[in-house]
Amino acid sequence: MPEESRAVIIIFGGSGDLASRKLYPALFNLYRRGVLAEHFAVIGTARRPWTDDHYHEVVENAVAGDDVDRDQAKAFAQHFFYQSHDVTDADHYITLKNLAAKLDDQYVTGGNRIFYMAMAPDFFETIASHLKSEHLLTERGFNRLIIEKPFGHDYASAKELNDSLTATFDDDQIFRIDHYLGKEMIQNLLAFRFDNAIFEGVWNKDYIDNIQITLSEAVGVEERAGYYEKAGALRDMVQNHVMQVLSYLTMPKPKTFTANDILTAKDQVFAALKPYDLATAKENFVRAQYASAEVDGDQVLGYRQEEGVAADSQTATFVAGKIMLDMPQWEGVPVYIRTGKRLTRKSTQLTLTFEPVTSPLFNRETGSQPDSLTIYIEPSEGYSLQLNGKALGTGFNIEPDELRYRHDPEAAAAAPEAYERLINNVLEGDQTNFTHWSELSASWRFIDAIQAAWSQETEMPTYPAATMGPQAAFDLLARDGRQWFWQPRRIKLAD
Ligand SMILES: NC(=O)c1ccc[n+]([C@@H]2O[C@H](COP(=O)([O-])OP(=O)(O)OC[C@H]3O[C@@H](n4cnc5c(N)ncnc54)[C@H](OP(=O)(O)O)[C@@H]3O)[C@@H](O)[C@H]2O)c1
C-alpha cells in the first residue's frame, strides 16, 4: 500500500467542468489506491448555492462507472464539503479559512493545505492575494498551490501573474499544470532516451537529421469558442504542450533523476530557444483557420461559422513552424512542429529521422530510406522504428521494415490518468512534472515574437476541414528538401 497522504484540498471552481470531469475522478482513483484514505477533506467552492448533500451527489456522479463500487464512492464523497463563495469577496475567505481549520482538526490533516485554482485565469491573481491577506496559508504543514493553464496570455501578463503568485507562495510551493507532463508516454520519453544504449549516443546532430512534433485534433472548437477566440492554436497548444514535448526530446541528460536536475536540463533547451524577428517569424511559422468542407457526406462548419466565433476572426486554428535550437548538440537540426483543430486524425506523435547512411553500399534506387523513430503519445501509446532491410527475393532491393511496440490498450487504460499522476505528485511535493517560471518566460518570449509578426498580417489563410493544414505547412518542409513523416489518411471524423 502507498503511504497515505494528509491534506485539506480547496478547489476554487468546485462546480466547474474541469473539477467534475478530471479532478474528482482523479481524487477518487487516488482514494481507491489508498493514497487518500481517512486523513483528507476537499472543500469545493463556487458561487452557486449548493448544499453539501447536493455536492456529494455531484461528486458521486462524477466518479460513477461500471467498475465503481457505489458504497466506496459514497464513502469518498463524505470527505467533500461545499462552500458558496464569490472569489472576489474577501469575507468568504474567512469562512473558508475557518472551515479548513475545522476539517483539519476533524480529519487530522497536519495543517497541510492544497489550493487548486480550477477557474478562469482572470481570477488567479485575486485568489492568490486574498489567500495571503486573509491568512489562509497555515503555519504548520505544507501549503501548495496548483494552477491551471493558461498561465498568462503573453510574456507580460504571465510575468504579472507569476509576480502575484510569488507574493503569496514560494516558488517551490507553486505547481503549474501542463497535463501533457502527466501523460504516460511523455514521462516515458526520459526512460526511453536515457536508459537505452542504442539511442543515447545517437540522440544528437551527428545522427539526427530532423525532429517532427505533431499534436493534431480531429474536433473543431466545440463549445470553447469564448476561450479559444482569445487564445488560438499558438497560445493554446504551442506555448505549453509543444514546448514541453520539445524540451523532453532535446534536453541533455539530467545529472540525476530529480526535479531540480531535470529542470536544469530542460532550462538549457529553453535558453536555446531564440525568438525570431518579424521577418524570420513569418518565414518559419505558418498559421491558418479551418474552412467548411464536406466530410463523409456532411458539411462541416468552418471556424468562422462556429457559434461564438467572430465572422472576421483572426484566430489561427492551425500552426506549423520550424524551430532551431541554439545548442551545440542540436546545431543545424530543425524541429518541425504542427498542431491544429479539424485535422485529418487525432494523434500526438513525434518522429526523429536519422541521417542517411553516409557512404551507402547500396545505391538509393534500391529503395533505402533514412531510419526513423516515431513515438506515439496518444491515442495509442508506443513507438516504432523504421529500418532498412533486404526485400525478400532474388534481387537486392532494400525496403523499410518496421519494429513496432504498443502498450496493451487494456493495461494502458488501467494506468493512472494524467491528473491522477499530477495530483499525486503535488501530494508528494514532487515538482518534476510541472512547468517552471524559467520555462514559461522563455516560451512566452518566443511565442510573442510570432504573434507580433502575425498581427501585421491581414489575410488569414484557410485549410479544408479534415486535412492536415494549408499547403504552406507542407512547403515549409519542402523548401528544406524534407516532408512530414506522418501524412495520415482520414478514417472517420471523430477518430
Ligand atoms: N475543462 C477542461 O477540460 C480544462 C482543461 C484544461 C484546463 N482547464 C482550465 O481549468 C480552469 C477551469 O476550467 P473549467 O472548464 O472547469 O471552467 P468552468 O466549467 O467554466 O468552471 C468555472 C468555475 O468557476 C466558478 N466561478 C466562476 N466565477 C466565479 C466567482 N466569481 N467566484 C467563485 N466561483 C466562480 C464556476 O462556478 P459558479 O458559476 O457556480 O460560480 C465554476 O465552478 C480554466 O483555467 C481552464 O482553462 C480546463
The ligand as a MOL file (V3000), in Angstrom:
LIG
                    3D

  0  0  0     0  0            999 V3000
M  V30 BEGIN CTAB
M  V30 COUNTS 48 52 0 0 0
M  V30 BEGIN ATOM
M  V30 1 N -12.4160 21.8750 -18.6430 0
M  V30 2 C -11.2910 21.3360 -19.0400 0
M  V30 3 O -11.2320 20.2260 -19.5750 0
M  V30 4 C -9.9900 22.0810 -18.8630 0
M  V30 5 C -8.8210 21.5220 -19.4080 0
M  V30 6 C -7.5990 22.1810 -19.1970 0
M  V30 7 C -7.5710 23.3450 -18.4550 0
M  V30 8 N -8.7330 23.8720 -17.9530 0 CHG=1
M  V30 9 C -8.6310 25.0960 -17.1670 0
M  V30 10 O -9.2790 24.8820 -15.9110 0
M  V30 11 C -9.8800 26.0750 -15.4720 0
M  V30 12 C -11.3650 25.8110 -15.2030 0
M  V30 13 O -11.9890 25.4260 -16.4220 0
M  V30 14 P -13.4590 24.8200 -16.4590 0
M  V30 15 O -13.6370 24.2790 -17.8160 0
M  V30 16 O -13.7150 23.9310 -15.3050 0 CHG=-1
M  V30 17 O -14.3600 26.1470 -16.3170 0
M  V30 18 P -15.8860 26.2370 -15.9310 0
M  V30 19 O -16.6050 24.9650 -16.1700 0
M  V30 20 O -16.4080 27.4820 -16.5550 0
M  V30 21 O -15.8570 26.4320 -14.3470 0
M  V30 22 C -15.5970 27.6690 -13.7560 0
M  V30 23 C -15.8390 27.5580 -12.2720 0
M  V30 24 O -15.5950 28.8170 -11.6790 0
M  V30 25 C -16.7080 29.1620 -10.8460 0
M  V30 26 N -16.7790 30.6110 -10.7820 0
M  V30 27 C -16.9000 31.4920 -11.8170 0
M  V30 28 N -16.8860 32.7530 -11.3580 0
M  V30 29 C -16.7350 32.6780 -10.0100 0
M  V30 30 C -16.6260 33.6410 -8.9760 0
M  V30 31 N -16.6630 34.9550 -9.2150 0
M  V30 32 N -16.4600 33.2090 -7.7150 0
M  V30 33 C -16.4110 31.8800 -7.4400 0
M  V30 34 N -16.5190 30.9270 -8.3700 0
M  V30 35 C -16.6700 31.3230 -9.6430 0
M  V30 36 C -17.8770 28.4830 -11.5190 0
M  V30 37 O -18.9520 28.2500 -10.6580 0
M  V30 38 P -20.1630 29.2670 -10.3680 0
M  V30 39 O -20.6980 29.6750 -11.6860 0
M  V30 40 O -21.1010 28.4670 -9.5250 0
M  V30 41 O -19.5510 30.3920 -9.6100 0
M  V30 42 C -17.2470 27.1650 -11.9100 0
M  V30 43 O -17.2020 26.2970 -10.8110 0
M  V30 44 C -9.5830 27.1150 -16.5430 0
M  V30 45 O -8.3990 27.7820 -16.2000 0
M  V30 46 C -9.3480 26.2670 -17.7840 0
M  V30 47 O -8.5280 26.9270 -18.7350 0
M  V30 48 C -9.9290 23.2590 -18.1500 0
M  V30 END ATOM
M  V30 BEGIN BOND
M  V30 1 1 1 2
M  V30 2 2 2 3
M  V30 3 1 2 4
M  V30 4 1 4 5
M  V30 5 2 4 48
M  V30 6 2 5 6
M  V30 7 1 6 7
M  V30 8 2 7 8
M  V30 9 1 8 9
M  V30 10 1 8 48
M  V30 11 1 9 10
M  V30 12 1 9 46
M  V30 13 1 10 11
M  V30 14 1 11 12
M  V30 15 1 11 44
M  V30 16 1 12 13
M  V30 17 1 13 14
M  V30 18 2 14 15
M  V30 19 1 14 16
M  V30 20 1 14 17
M  V30 21 1 17 18
M  V30 22 2 18 19
M  V30 23 1 18 20
M  V30 24 1 18 21
M  V30 25 1 21 22
M  V30 26 1 22 23
M  V30 27 1 23 24
M  V30 28 1 23 42
M  V30 29 1 24 25
M  V30 30 1 25 26
M  V30 31 1 25 36
M  V30 32 1 26 27
M  V30 33 1 26 35
M  V30 34 2 27 28
M  V30 35 1 28 29
M  V30 36 1 29 30
M  V30 37 2 29 35
M  V30 38 1 30 31
M  V30 39 2 30 32
M  V30 40 1 32 33
M  V30 41 2 33 34
M  V30 42 1 34 35
M  V30 43 1 36 37
M  V30 44 1 36 42
M  V30 45 1 37 38
M  V30 46 2 38 39
M  V30 47 1 38 40
M  V30 48 1 38 41
M  V30 49 1 42 43
M  V30 50 1 44 45
M  V30 51 1 44 46
M  V30 52 1 46 47
M  V30 END BOND
M  V30 END CTAB
M  END
